[in-house]
Amino acid sequence: MIHIRAFRVTDDIPSCERYLDGHRKVLESYGVTKVTSNNTSWLGDPNTYLIIVEDEQRQKTYGGGRVQIHSAGLPMPLVDAIAILDKNIHDFVANLGTKNVAEFCGLWNSKEMAGYGIGSIYMGRVGVAISTQLNFQYLMALASPATLRNCLKVGFEVTRELGNNGTFYYPKEDLTATGLIIRDLVNLPHANPTERIEIEKIRNNLTGVTLEKGPKGEVEFCYDLNIPRFA
């Protein structure tokens, strides 16, 4: 059984550290050492929420991601990343409003998770689903080529006002990333219809066990996504 939890990071620092360690190892395996979402400044931030995928004993971490609400004290990671290439990101985010926009960031999957046939699409569904609990209007992301297709499926659209029609050379010159945003988290007008249904299922059943059909067969998921601050 795979457990997927969501919580405010200040409520469970040890799990956050396991998530960080796993993310760092995945990045290093691709030769990437400098990514703005992989710092530790968010560990004490009450406006950051972690999604973690783990075993039943909460000892082994298979993947995760963060929803980090933009604030004056701690800007979203993509702001610093994009500002080097396009300073218009500051005005873009300011127009959305402080604490009214968050970034879905720090997404990673282990090889073991991939072995279950569980890819980024599952994490994308959960990230979008829990966001309606967190009292902000817009969700942004900076997607790699490997995750872009699934991000678009769950409702993101490209921020063509930024960079080169929404793309940037990041985290290094021979790699690209695409800036993304969801402007309507409730109705998800840009989501694939099938994905919209899957996201709605998660929203309506934030806790409990479900049987998910992955590309390698059925996997039992135990969801614990009802974040206490907003329960």
Residue, then its C-alpha position, 0 to 999 in steps of 0.5 A: m500500500i502506498h500512503i500519500r499525506a499532505f500537511r503543513v511543513t512546520d507540523d512534521i519536520p522529520s518527514c520534510e527532511r526525508y523528502l529533501d534528502g530524496h529530492r536531492k538524490v534524484l537531482e544529483s542523479y541527473g547532474v543537477t545541483k542548483v535548483t531554487s526549489n531544493n533549498t531549506s528556507w521553507l522548512g520553518d514556513p507556516n505557509t508551505y505544505l508538503i505532499i509526501v508519498e511513503d510506505e505504511q511505516r513512514q520510514k521510506t519516502y517514494g516521492g513528494g512535492r510542495v505547495q508553497i504560498h507566496s509571501a513577502g517573507l518567503p517568495m515562491p522559488l520560481v520567482d528567483a529562478i525566473a528573475i535571472l532571465d526575466k525580471n517581469i516575473h516580479d510584476f506578474v506575481a505582484n499583480l496576482g497578490t501576496k498570499n493569493v498565489a502559490e507554487f507547486c514545486g519540488l516534485w520528485n519520484s523515486k525509481e521505486m515509485a516508478g516501478y509501481g507505475i506511479g508517475s508525476i500525474y498522480m502527484g499533479r492530481v493531488g497538488v491541484a486537489i489540495s490547493t482548494q483547501l489552502n485559501f489562495q486563488y492561483l497555482m503556478a509551476l515551473a515544469s521540466p520537459a518530462t513533467l510538462r505534458n502531465c502538468l497541462k493535463v491537470g489544468f495548468e496553462v503556459t505563462r506566455e507573458l514570461g520568458n520566451n513564450g513561457t520557456f526558460y533555460y533552467p536549471k542550466e543552459d542545456l535544459t529548459a523549463t516552462g512557466l505555468i499557471i492555473r487561474d481557476l482552481v475550482n473549475l479547472p477549465h484547461a484540464n483534461p476532462t478525465e483528469r478533472i474527474e480524477i481531481e474531483k474524486i480526490r477532493n471529495n475523498l481526502t482520506g481513505v483507501t482507493l484502488e488506482k489503475g496504473p500502467k503496471g496494474e492496480v495499486e492501493f493508495c491510502y490518502d491522508l490529505n485533509i490538512p489540519r489547519f483547514a480541517 
